[in-house]
Every structure is written in C-alpha cells, then in structure tokens.
C-alpha cells in the first residue's frame, strides 16, 4: 500500500492567487473625471472630525464631533460615508484594530497606491489578486444603486470601471491586479451592456449581489437577469458574489452581538446557491461560472445533499427529474477559503477543483503578511498533497476566472 503524499514545506508552496482582496477608491477620481457641473454631486471627500459607534448590532457615526477623530468622509448625491480604520487595517496587529474614524494617511499605502500594493503582494507571496470595492461603492456597487439620479450613477460607475481596468489593473499591475466590473444593478439590460463594454477593455469578472431582491432589484426567479447572463456567457465573464453584497447579514435578534452574525455569514451563500439552482439559471446557462468570496466551503456538501433531496422528490415546486443540483454545480460554482479547515478536510465532498483561496487584504480578517504561513498551516492540518495545494492556492482560480487571458497559465 502506497504511503499518502505529504504536504509540501511552506517554502515550496506556490505563489497565491487571491480571489478576494479590496482596494480603497481614489479620493480624487470622480472630481477629476466628472464634468465640472456634476462634481458637487459626484463622489468627493471632505475631512471632518467624526465619532464612530456600534450599537444595537449596527455601526453609526456622528459628524463634526469636537471629540471625534479626523476622518475622510465620502459625500455623494446625498449619501454620507465615513472612512473607518476597519476599512483597511492590514499591517496593524489585530488586538490594536478598532472601529474608529480614519483618513487615508492612517492606512498602509498598499490599500490605495498601486506600486505599494504590488510590493505588499510580493511580501505576502501573492502573484495575482481580484479586487472588490471597499468604502462607499460597497461590494457590488450598492452605493450607485441607491442614488436617485441614475444617469449620474451610471456615469460614476463607468468612471470607476475605467479606473479599475486602465489604472489600477494597468501598467505595472497588468497580470497581477485582476479587474472586477461593477454593473448598474437597477437595469439588467444596462448591466449587460456594461459587462460587454468592460470585457472588450479586458475585464472578465463582474461583481453581483448574492441576493438582488434584498436590494430592491429583480429576483433570480424573475428571468430579468438572463440578458446579463447572456453577456457573461458570450464574454466568458465570471459572476463574483461577496458575502454581504445583499446589504444584509444573517441575524437572530436585535440584541445579539456582532459575533452571532459573523459566525453565520455562510448562510448568505447557501441561500444564493439555492436561488441560482432552483431558479434554473445554472440550467439555462450551462457554461456560466459563479464564485463566492469570503464564503468558506464547509457548508457546501450538506447544502447540496439537502437540495438534491428536495429536487429528487419534486418538493416545493421544483425538480422531479433532470440533473441533480450537485451535478449541476460541478466545475461551475466556486467557494473560497481563508479559515475553513473543515472545508479543506472535506475537499473530496466539496470538490477540490472548486475551492479557491483568498487573503482578504487589507481587511481585519485578512492574513497579510502571513498568507503563505496560514495556507501552509491549513493545508498541512487537512493532509493536502502538492497537487491539491496547487489547485486551491492558484490552479482553480486560473480556471474559474480564465486568467490565461492575463498571461497566467500555470
């Protein structure tokens, strides 16, 4: 009987491809790109003294508080969003991280400057990374969706996408910083147009909501999003959904601590996957690929087992015959890990080809600058061999996002 292969030494681990990092939006972007007559309503930053607080399960803030801390406050067409230290505490010891007001000068340069980010990635043994928004646009562009002036919102969203593709992921960042397109969630047809426009420019992933109906948009069961999925299939664009992109998190009661919600957050991905399967979206679009960021994967085997049971018995108005949910998702639905030993131990049940890795730079859950060490610890504890380590740390990401188009082939 052959002995099982051992996990490679940490120094022999491959360079990481992170499918969930974040970038802080440039403070001057819209003020330099918008027409002069729109700049007073477009996104801009003012500095004020602000006091942040957490109460009743929600964060709040007080502007112009003489006892507050200096803060970069984003103003945009009636919305007010303070910058908090937890938007990007990379490099700050976790025990010193606090939800306090902050200016961009309080963060590592890598949170918002390309050259410094590339240096931080190199330090962290990361070759390439997909970057979600970080402050007022939020994880799938809800900050644009919520504005009343949709013409201005569309213009601002396109400015963001052009910056993401041409500047943040261009120049020295080409092939290392992977662009992620925001789409106008208020209009699926406009979303399809923007996905195609950005694919032509070299962006092959869109940020979408894990549950658009919670944002007041068309549901996954409406069929309204099919025009967007057509565009994604046509351009081989991957649909990426970050935990919390429905602007909601699981909760039990108003007085429950934040820890309760944090321990339940995979429920958002569970519900989203059920929507994608039971709406028959994955069936109607048999080549589309979707990925969940910050979702972990240990929940997948039971969720699919339960969905198979419901489907097989034709219960609740779905199924009865045809491919089972567990068959439909193979090779097309990806989850990512950064702290999921159970999921890695269950990789055969999850599907080792469908597990991605993230560093979540520069967030408080992030593993910078020790991502390789963390990955080695997880993979060793899970008894993973070199082939499985390669797949999870980079190979699966190449497949999920078509990174050969960025020169990443192995």
Secondary structure, 3 states (H helix, E strand, C coil): CCCCCCCCCHHHCCCEEEEEEECCCCCCHHHHHCCHHHCCCCCEEEEEEEEEEEECCEEEEECCCCCCEEEEEEEECCEEEECEHHHCCCCCCHHHCCCCECCHHHCCHHHCCHHHHHHHHHHCCEEEEEEECCCCCCCCCHHHHCCCCHHHHHHHHHHHHHHHHHHHCCHHHCCCEECCEECCCCCHHHHHHHHHHHHHHCCCEEEECCCHHHHCCCCCCCCCCHHHHHHHHHHCCEEEEECCCCCCCCCCCCCCCHHHHHHHCHHHHHHHHHHHHHCCHHHHCCCCCEEEECCCCCCHHHHHHHHHHHHHCCHHHCCCCCCCHHHHCCCCEEEEECCCHHHHHCHHHHCHHHEEECCCCCCCCCCCCCHHHHHHHHHHHCCCCHHHHHHHHHHHHHHHHCHHHHCCCC
